[in-house]
Structures are given as C-alpha cells and as structure tokens.
Amino acid sequence: MQQTQHSKEGIARVMLAATIGNVMEWYDFAVYGYLATTLGPLFFPNESQTAQTLSAFAVFAVGYLMRPVGAMVLGPIGDRFGRRAMLVISVTLMGLSSLVMGLLPTFAQIGVAAPVLMVLCRMGQGMSVGGEYTGSMTYSAEIAPIRWRGTLSSLATVGCLTGFLLGSATDWILKEQLSEAAVSAWGWRVPFLLGLPICAIAVWLRSSLPETQDQVAREDLRVGKVFKDITRNYRKTFEIISIVTGVNIAFYLFFVWAPDLLEQGVAKGEPWVQGFNTMSMAYQIPFLVMGGYFSDRLGRRSVSIACVLMLLIVSVPAMHLCQSGIKSEFAIGQALVGIPVSILFGLQGAMIVELTPAAIRCSLFSVAYSLAIALFAGTSPLIATWLTQSLKWHWGPVTYLMVGLLVSLWTLFTMPETNQRSLMQVNSAR
C-alpha cells in the first residue's frame, strides 16, 4: 500500500467527510435504542410491558446481529474497490433504511406487517454500520501521518459519539416539548426523518475523497481470496474481538440500557434522564481525542491497560449509582465510566488498523469488530433486561461487563505495542 502525502487542508477536508458520515450513521442507529420504550407498544402491543421492552430491544439487537453480514459485504468492497466506495455505500444504505423506518405504519394500522418491516429496516441499518465505523476508521488511520495517527483517527470515533449524542438530545427535546401521547402518535417519527439531510451532505462529501490504497494492489484482490485470508488470520480476528468487547459492553450498558431502565422505573416520565445522558456523552468528546493523542505519545497498549483496569475498579459502584434514580448519583456513575470508555474508544481504531494486514484491512477489521458487537456488546441491553427483569439478577449486567473487561485485559497483556508501527510493516508481516 502506498500512502500519499496530503496537505493539512486536504487532511482536514477528508477528516470532515469521514466524521460527518459517522455522525449521521450513528445518530440514525442510536435513535431506535433511545425510543425503544416508545416503539414497544406501537409495534408489539399484544404483549406485557416487560415483553414489549424485550421485543423492542430484540429489534435493537437485530441491527447488531446484522453487522457481521454488512461487514462481509462492505468490507471486501472497501478492499477490492477502495475505501471511498465502501463509505459512500454504507452512508446511503443507512439514510434509506432510516427514512423508511420514519414512515412506517404502526401495528394498529397494518397489523403484523409493522414489526416485520421494522425488523427489515433495522437489518438495513445494521448492515450499513457493519462497514461504516470500521471503514471510516481504516481510512482515517491510513491517511494520517504516523505521529498523529491515533489523534486523527479518533475523530472518526468523535463522529460516532456525536451521533449518539444527537440521538439522545433529540429524544430528550422530543419528550421535553411534546406530551407522551404526541410522541406516541407522531413525534417518534421526527428523529428518523431528521437524518436524511445529513445523509445527503455525507454522500456529497465522501464522493470526492482521495483513495488511500494503490489501484494496482486492489486489482489483484478477489473476494474469495479476501475470505481465505480472513480465515488464515483467525488469531487476529479473536484478538480484535477480545480487545473491543469489554469497552463496548460498558458503553451500551451505561449509556443506552441504564437510561432506559430509569425511564421505565423510578424516573418514569421524567426527561432529565436523557438530558443527563446527553451531557455525559458531550463531555466525553474531548476525552476521545485525548485517548488518541496519549496513545500516540505513550503507546496504545499501555493506555488501554490502564483504562480497562480503571473500568474494572469503577463499574460496580458506577452501576449502583446509575440505578439509584438520584440525579447527582446518575451523573457521577456515568462520569466514572465515561472517561475510561471514551479514552479507549479514541485509541482503539488506530490500534486495530496497526494490527491488520493492508490487503484485507477493511474486511478483517469490519468482520472482527462486527462480530464482537453482534455477539456481546450490541446485545447487552437485551441481555441486561433479561437478567434483571426475567431472572431478577440485579448484578447480572455488571457481572457480564466484568467478564468482558477481563477478557480484554488478558489480550492486551499478551499483545505488542503498535503505535510506532508502519502500516507497510503490518502488510509485509503477513
């Protein structure tokens, strides 16, 4: 792979294109999770409240289960036809899926077809995200100078968190300004439809992105060879899954499941939950960039180990605080987890790019990361709901998190440092 030198202005432009696509993708993807308790009665009305919530989160999890499928489709496109093609296709698929979702009739209007169509839309969203995050992270890391690779690639993750933040903020404003009846009647459609103009801007910006991979190298790549190489690199696949699993479980438990749990229980009908959740994600943005910067200077492995150890220490008290229903304790609980989580998110993209061979980088990164999310992290709200409501195991979710963190820690201790590694060296190391 030949890396082309770009001016500061050129790098700024391409980083904007990569980041705004992530904003749109993750805004649309996250909105469903924040509206899960509203959508449950509209699309699964013949079930109990607990069953409605489980069904809604099951559809939320479907999006994550489709991520490996999207990774297997979009990843080889990124390796064979270029990173730009992969990024344009992924953002277009997300925009179309969310548009249809916002226009869907409810169960009361068309019966069982409503939840079926909702699932299909969620599957489209999941396929899109299966290539979006890893594709934009790969692109950002490849185009960045080696000394700033972690810092610049962290901006792609800033886009993801900004999308989550905007989804949370939209849900907060919606429930603050409209009555519960209005939200159920029509207000829930607004967040899905708002993503369309961002999608159009992202497609326009990404269509002119420069490539980061040699055309000659891509011409010799075949899809069959891609999957053969992924299979041959199965150890790296397991390594990537182990590295990213713990921090992603932490994020989905504390910033998706815990706020929804409060809205169903002790803080039912109170909009402050999403307000605090939104502010918690807002302060994480500078820590994402700090994570990339510190990993450039101190090493990705050492910073990762420190943050995972911090999460192991604070997870139990943080979960207790988040479930108390007291505003100040909820804010403190999210802060305890949010700082190490955001630092890890800021550096992990560059770390994984440095671990993967260039010829199959999009495919291997996308498939491994998507499997981690699909199997362990994206399903964590569903698992946590089942553990607490069906099994009545209050500490089940945090136990699940601790196991994921310990697996991540073990892998980090066994891997080498990568922050000074040339991406060409990774390619030749195969």
C-alpha positions as CSV (number, residue, x, y, z in Angstrom):
1,M,0.0,0.0,0.0
2,Q,1.3,3.4,-0.9
3,Q,0.4,6.2,1.4
4,T,0.0,9.6,-0.4
5,Q,1.1,12.7,1.3
6,H,-1.6,15.3,1.8
7,S,-1.6,18.9,2.8
8,K,-3.1,20.0,6.2
9,E,-6.1,21.4,4.4
10,G,-6.6,18.2,2.4
11,I,-6.4,16.1,5.6
12,A,-8.9,18.4,7.3
13,R,-11.3,18.0,4.4
14,V,-11.2,14.3,4.3
15,M,-11.5,14.0,8.1
16,L,-14.6,16.2,7.9
17,A,-16.1,13.9,5.3
18,A,-15.3,10.8,7.3
19,T,-16.6,12.3,10.6
20,I,-19.9,13.7,9.3
21,G,-20.8,10.3,7.8
22,N,-20.2,8.7,11.2
23,V,-22.4,11.4,12.8
24,M,-25.3,10.6,10.5
25,E,-24.8,6.8,10.7
26,W,-24.7,6.6,14.5
27,Y,-27.4,9.2,15.0
28,D,-29.9,7.1,13.0
29,F,-28.6,3.9,14.5
30,A,-28.9,5.1,18.1
31,V,-32.2,6.8,17.9
32,Y,-34.0,3.5,17.8
33,G,-32.4,2.5,21.2
34,Y,-33.5,5.7,22.8
35,L,-37.0,5.3,21.5
36,A,-37.3,1.6,22.4
37,T,-39.8,2.1,25.2
38,T,-42.0,4.3,23.0
39,L,-41.8,1.9,20.0
40,G,-42.5,-1.2,22.0
41,P,-46.3,-0.6,22.5
42,L,-46.6,0.8,18.9
43,F,-45.1,-2.3,17.2
44,F,-45.7,-5.0,19.9
45,P,-49.0,-4.1,21.5
46,N,-50.3,-7.5,22.4
47,E,-47.6,-8.2,24.9
48,S,-46.9,-7.3,28.6
49,Q,-44.8,-4.2,29.3
50,T,-41.8,-6.3,30.0
51,A,-42.3,-8.3,26.8
52,Q,-42.8,-5.1,24.8
53,T,-39.5,-3.8,26.1
54,L,-37.7,-7.1,25.4
55,S,-39.2,-7.2,21.9
56,A,-38.1,-3.6,21.2
57,F,-34.6,-4.3,22.5
58,A,-34.5,-7.5,20.5
59,V,-35.1,-5.4,17.3
60,F,-32.4,-3.1,18.6
61,A,-30.1,-6.1,18.9
62,V,-31.1,-7.3,15.3
63,G,-29.2,-4.3,14.0
64,Y,-26.1,-5.5,15.7
65,L,-26.6,-9.1,14.6
66,M,-26.6,-7.8,11.0
67,R,-23.3,-6.0,11.4
68,P,-21.2,-9.1,10.6
69,V,-23.3,-9.5,7.4
70,G,-22.7,-5.9,6.5
71,A,-19.0,-6.4,7.3
72,M,-18.8,-9.4,5.0
73,V,-20.5,-7.5,2.2
74,L,-19.0,-4.0,2.6
75,G,-15.5,-5.0,3.9
76,P,-14.4,-6.7,0.7
77,I,-15.8,-3.8,-1.3
78,G,-13.5,-1.5,0.7
79,D,-10.5,-3.7,0.0
80,R,-11.4,-4.5,-3.7
81,F,-12.9,-1.3,-5.0
82,G,-11.5,1.3,-2.5
83,R,-12.3,2.8,0.9
84,R,-14.3,5.6,-0.8
85,A,-16.8,3.3,-2.4
86,M,-17.4,1.5,0.9
87,L,-18.0,4.7,2.8
88,V,-20.5,6.1,0.2
89,I,-22.5,2.9,0.0
90,S,-22.7,2.5,3.8
91,V,-24.0,6.0,4.4
92,T,-26.5,5.7,1.6
93,L,-27.9,2.4,3.0
94,M,-28.3,3.9,6.4
95,G,-30.1,7.0,5.1
96,L,-32.6,4.9,3.1
97,S,-33.3,2.5,6.0
98,S,-33.9,5.3,8.4
99,L,-36.2,7.2,6.0
100,V,-38.4,4.1,5.6
101,M,-38.4,3.5,9.3
102,G,-39.6,7.0,10.0
103,L,-42.5,6.5,7.5
104,L,-43.6,3.1,8.8
105,P,-47.2,2.5,9.8
106,T,-47.7,1.0,13.3
107,F,-49.2,-2.3,14.3
108,A,-52.6,-0.6,14.8
109,Q,-52.6,0.4,11.2
110,I,-51.3,-2.6,9.3
111,G,-51.0,-5.4,11.9
112,V,-48.2,-7.9,12.0
113,A,-46.6,-6.4,8.9
114,A,-45.5,-3.4,11.0
115,P,-43.0,-5.2,13.3
116,V,-41.8,-7.2,10.3
117,L,-41.0,-4.1,8.3
118,M,-39.4,-2.5,11.4
119,V,-37.1,-5.5,11.7
120,L,-36.2,-5.3,8.0
121,C,-35.3,-1.6,8.3
122,R,-33.2,-2.4,11.4
123,M,-31.4,-5.1,9.4
124,G,-30.6,-2.5,6.7
125,Q,-29.2,-0.1,9.4
126,G,-27.1,-3.0,10.9
127,M,-25.6,-3.8,7.5
128,S,-24.7,-0.2,7.0
129,V,-22.9,0.2,10.3
130,G,-21.1,-3.1,9.7
131,G,-19.0,-1.3,7.2
132,E,-19.2,2.4,8.3
133,Y,-17.4,2.6,11.5
134,T,-14.5,0.3,10.6
135,G,-14.3,1.7,7.1
136,S,-14.0,5.3,8.2
137,M,-11.6,4.3,11.0
138,T,-9.4,2.5,8.5
139,Y,-9.5,5.4,6.1
140,S,-8.6,8.0,8.8
141,A,-5.7,5.9,10.1
142,E,-4.3,5.3,6.7
143,I,-4.4,8.9,5.6
144,A,-2.9,10.3,8.9
145,P,0.8,10.9,9.5
146,I,2.2,8.2,11.7
147,R,2.9,10.6,14.6
148,W,-0.7,11.7,14.6
149,R,-2.4,8.5,13.6
150,G,-4.2,7.9,16.9
151,T,-5.2,11.6,17.3
152,L,-6.7,12.0,13.8
153,S,-8.3,8.6,13.6
154,S,-10.0,9.4,16.9
155,L,-12.0,12.0,15.1
156,A,-14.0,9.2,13.3
157,T,-15.0,8.0,16.8
158,V,-15.9,11.6,17.7
159,G,-18.4,11.4,14.9
160,C,-19.9,8.2,16.3
161,L,-20.3,9.6,19.8
162,T,-21.6,12.8,18.3
163,G,-24.2,10.8,16.5
164,F,-25.2,9.0,19.7
165,L,-25.3,12.4,21.5
166,L,-27.6,13.9,18.9
167,G,-29.8,10.9,19.1
168,S,-30.0,11.2,22.9
169,A,-30.5,15.0,22.6
170,T,-33.3,14.6,20.0
171,D,-35.1,12.1,22.2
172,W,-34.7,14.5,25.2
173,I,-36.0,17.5,23.4
174,L,-38.9,15.5,21.9
175,K,-40.0,14.2,25.3
176,E,-39.5,17.7,26.9
177,Q,-41.5,19.6,24.3
178,L,-44.3,17.1,23.4
179,S,-46.8,15.2,25.5
180,E,-46.4,11.4,25.9
181,A,-49.5,11.0,23.7
182,A,-48.0,13.2,20.9
183,V,-44.7,11.3,21.0
184,S,-46.5,8.0,20.6
185,A,-48.8,9.4,17.9
186,W,-46.3,11.1,15.6
187,G,-43.3,12.5,17.4
188,W,-41.3,9.3,17.3
189,R,-41.0,9.6,13.5
190,V,-39.2,13.0,13.6
191,P,-35.8,11.8,14.8
192,F,-35.6,9.2,12.0
193,L,-36.5,11.7,9.3
194,L,-34.1,14.3,10.6
195,G,-31.1,12.1,9.5
196,L,-31.9,12.5,5.8
197,P,-30.3,15.9,5.1
198,I,-27.2,14.8,7.0
199,C,-27.0,11.7,4.8
200,A,-27.2,13.8,1.6
201,I,-24.3,16.0,2.8
202,A,-22.2,13.0,3.8
203,V,-22.7,11.4,0.3
204,W,-21.7,14.6,-1.4
205,L,-18.5,15.0,0.7
206,R,-17.5,11.4,0.5
207,S,-17.9,11.1,-3.3
208,S,-14.7,13.2,-3.8
209,L,-12.5,11.6,-1.1
210,P,-9.0,10.6,-2.3
211,E,-8.1,6.9,-2.1
212,T,-5.5,5.6,0.4
213,Q,-4.8,2.3,-1.4
214,D,-2.9,1.6,-4.6
215,Q,-5.2,0.7,-7.6
216,V,-2.6,-1.8,-8.7
217,A,-2.8,-3.6,-5.3
218,R,-6.6,-3.7,-5.5
219,E,-6.8,-5.0,-9.0
220,D,-5.2,-8.3,-7.9
221,L,-7.7,-8.8,-5.0
222,R,-10.5,-11.2,-5.3
223,V,-13.4,-11.7,-2.9
224,G,-12.7,-15.4,-2.5
225,K,-9.1,-14.6,-1.6
226,V,-10.3,-12.0,0.9
227,F,-12.3,-14.5,2.9
228,K,-9.5,-17.1,2.6
229,D,-7.1,-14.6,4.1
230,I,-9.5,-13.7,6.9
231,T,-9.8,-17.4,7.8
232,R,-6.0,-17.7,7.8
233,N,-5.8,-14.6,10.1
234,Y,-8.3,-16.1,12.6
235,R,-6.0,-15.3,15.6
236,K,-6.1,-11.6,14.7
237,T,-9.9,-11.9,14.5
238,F,-10.1,-13.3,18.0
239,E,-7.6,-10.7,19.2
240,I,-9.6,-7.8,17.8
241,I,-12.9,-9.2,19.3
242,S,-11.2,-9.5,22.7
243,I,-9.8,-6.0,22.7
244,V,-13.1,-4.2,21.8
245,T,-15.7,-6.3,23.6
246,G,-15.3,-5.0,27.2
247,V,-15.4,-1.3,26.5
248,N,-18.4,-1.7,24.1
249,I,-20.4,-3.6,26.7
250,A,-19.6,-0.8,29.2
251,F,-20.9,1.9,26.7
252,Y,-24.1,0.1,25.9
253,L,-24.9,-0.8,29.5
254,F,-24.3,2.7,30.9
255,F,-25.4,5.0,28.1
256,V,-28.2,3.0,26.4
257,W,-29.6,0.5,28.8
258,A,-29.3,2.3,32.1
259,P,-31.1,5.5,31.0
260,D,-33.9,3.4,29.5
261,L,-34.2,1.4,32.7
262,L,-34.6,4.6,34.7
263,E,-37.2,5.9,32.3
264,Q,-39.3,2.7,32.8
265,G,-38.8,2.7,36.6
266,V,-38.1,5.3,39.3
267,A,-37.7,8.2,36.8
268,K,-40.7,7.3,34.6
269,G,-41.9,10.2,32.6
270,E,-39.0,12.5,33.7
271,P,-37.0,13.9,30.8
272,W,-33.9,14.7,32.9
273,V,-32.6,11.2,32.3
274,Q,-31.9,11.8,28.6
275,G,-30.8,15.3,29.5
276,F,-28.1,13.9,31.8
277,N,-27.3,11.1,29.3
278,T,-26.8,13.7,26.6
279,M,-24.5,15.9,28.7
280,S,-22.5,12.8,29.8
281,M,-21.7,11.9,26.2
282,A,-20.9,15.6,25.4
283,Y,-18.1,15.8,27.9
284,Q,-16.6,12.5,26.5
285,I,-15.8,14.1,23.2
286,P,-12.5,15.7,24.3
287,F,-11.5,12.5,26.1
288,L,-11.8,10.6,22.8
289,V,-9.3,12.9,21.2
290,M,-7.1,12.7,24.3
291,G,-7.2,8.9,24.0
292,G,-5.8,9.1,20.5
293,Y,-3.2,11.7,21.5
294,F,-1.9,9.9,24.5
295,S,-1.8,6.6,22.6
296,D,0.4,8.4,20.0
297,R,2.8,9.6,22.7
298,L,2.6,6.9,25.4
299,G,1.6,3.8,23.5
300,R,-1.8,2.3,22.7
301,R,-1.3,-0.9,24.7
302,S,-0.2,0.8,28.0
303,V,-3.0,3.4,27.9
304,S,-5.5,0.7,27.1
305,I,-4.4,-1.5,30.0
306,A,-4.7,1.5,32.4
307,C,-8.2,2.3,31.2
308,V,-9.5,-1.3,31.4
309,L,-8.2,-1.6,34.9
310,M,-10.0,1.7,35.8
311,L,-13.2,0.3,34.4
312,L,-12.8,-2.9,36.4
313,I,-12.5,-0.8,39.6
314,V,-15.4,1.6,39.0
315,S,-18.0,-0.5,37.2
316,V,-19.7,-1.9,40.3
317,P,-20.1,1.4,42.2
318,A,-21.0,3.2,38.9
319,M,-23.8,0.8,38.2
320,H,-25.2,1.2,41.7
321,L,-25.2,5.0,41.3
322,C,-26.8,4.8,37.8
323,Q,-29.6,2.7,39.1
324,S,-30.4,4.8,42.2
325,G,-32.7,7.2,40.4
326,I,-31.0,10.2,42.0
327,K,-29.8,12.8,39.5
328,S,-26.4,13.6,41.0
329,E,-25.6,9.9,41.6
330,F,-26.6,9.1,38.0
331,A,-24.3,11.8,36.7
332,I,-21.4,10.6,38.9
333,G,-21.9,7.0,37.8
334,Q,-21.8,7.8,34.1
335,A,-18.8,10.1,34.6
336,L,-16.8,7.3,36.4
337,V,-17.3,5.0,33.4
338,G,-17.4,7.6,30.6
339,I,-13.8,8.8,31.0
340,P,-12.0,5.5,30.5
341,V,-14.6,4.4,27.9
342,S,-14.0,7.5,25.8
343,I,-10.2,7.2,26.0
344,L,-10.4,3.6,24.9
345,F,-12.7,4.4,22.0
346,G,-10.4,7.2,20.9
347,L,-7.4,4.9,20.5
348,Q,-8.8,1.5,19.5
349,G,-9.3,2.3,15.8
350,A,-5.7,3.1,15.2
351,M,-4.6,0.1,17.3
352,I,-6.7,-2.3,15.3
353,V,-5.6,-0.8,11.9
354,E,-2.0,-1.3,13.0
355,L,-2.7,-5.0,13.8
356,T,-4.3,-5.8,10.4
357,P,-2.7,-6.5,7.0
358,A,-3.4,-3.8,4.4
359,A,-4.8,-6.0,1.7
360,I,-7.6,-7.3,3.8
361,R,-7.7,-4.5,6.4
362,C,-11.3,-3.3,5.8
363,S,-12.6,-6.9,5.6
364,L,-10.8,-8.2,8.7
365,F,-11.4,-5.1,10.8
366,S,-15.1,-5.0,9.8
367,V,-15.8,-8.7,10.3
368,A,-14.0,-9.0,13.7
369,Y,-15.4,-5.8,15.1
370,S,-18.9,-6.5,14.0
371,L,-18.8,-10.0,15.5
372,A,-17.7,-8.5,18.8
373,I,-20.6,-6.0,18.8
374,A,-23.2,-8.5,17.5
375,L,-22.4,-11.3,19.9
376,F,-21.5,-9.4,23.1
377,A,-22.0,-5.6,23.1
378,G,-24.9,-4.6,20.9
379,T,-27.0,-7.4,22.6
380,S,-26.1,-6.2,26.1
381,P,-29.3,-4.1,26.6
382,L,-31.3,-7.2,25.7
383,I,-29.2,-9.4,27.9
384,A,-29.3,-6.9,30.8
385,T,-33.1,-6.6,30.6
386,W,-33.4,-10.4,30.6
387,L,-31.1,-10.7,33.6
388,T,-32.8,-8.1,35.7
389,Q,-36.4,-8.4,34.7
390,S,-36.8,-12.1,33.9
391,L,-34.1,-13.7,36.2
392,K,-34.3,-10.9,38.8
393,W,-30.5,-10.9,39.0
394,H,-29.8,-7.3,39.9
395,W,-26.0,-7.5,39.5
396,G,-26.2,-9.7,36.4
397,P,-25.4,-6.8,33.9
398,V,-22.3,-5.6,35.8
399,T,-21.1,-9.2,36.1
400,Y,-21.4,-9.7,32.4
401,L,-19.4,-6.5,31.9
402,M,-16.6,-7.6,34.3
403,V,-16.2,-10.8,32.3
404,G,-15.8,-8.9,29.1
405,L,-13.3,-6.5,30.6
406,L,-11.2,-9.3,32.0
407,V,-11.0,-10.9,28.5
408,S,-9.9,-7.6,27.0
409,L,-7.3,-7.1,29.7
410,W,-5.8,-10.6,29.2
411,T,-5.5,-9.9,25.4
412,L,-3.9,-6.5,25.9
413,F,-1.2,-8.0,28.2
414,T,-0.3,-10.6,25.5
415,M,0.0,-8.2,22.5
416,P,2.9,-6.0,21.4
417,E,2.9,-2.2,21.3
418,T,1.8,-0.8,17.9
419,N,1.9,3.0,18.0
420,Q,5.2,3.4,16.1
421,R,4.4,0.6,13.6
422,S,4.4,1.5,9.9
423,L,1.3,0.3,8.1
424,M,3.6,-1.0,5.4
425,Q,5.3,-3.1,8.0
426,V,2.0,-4.6,9.0
427,N,1.4,-5.6,5.4
428,S,4.8,-7.2,5.0
429,A,4.5,-9.0,8.3
430,R,1.8,-11.3,6.9
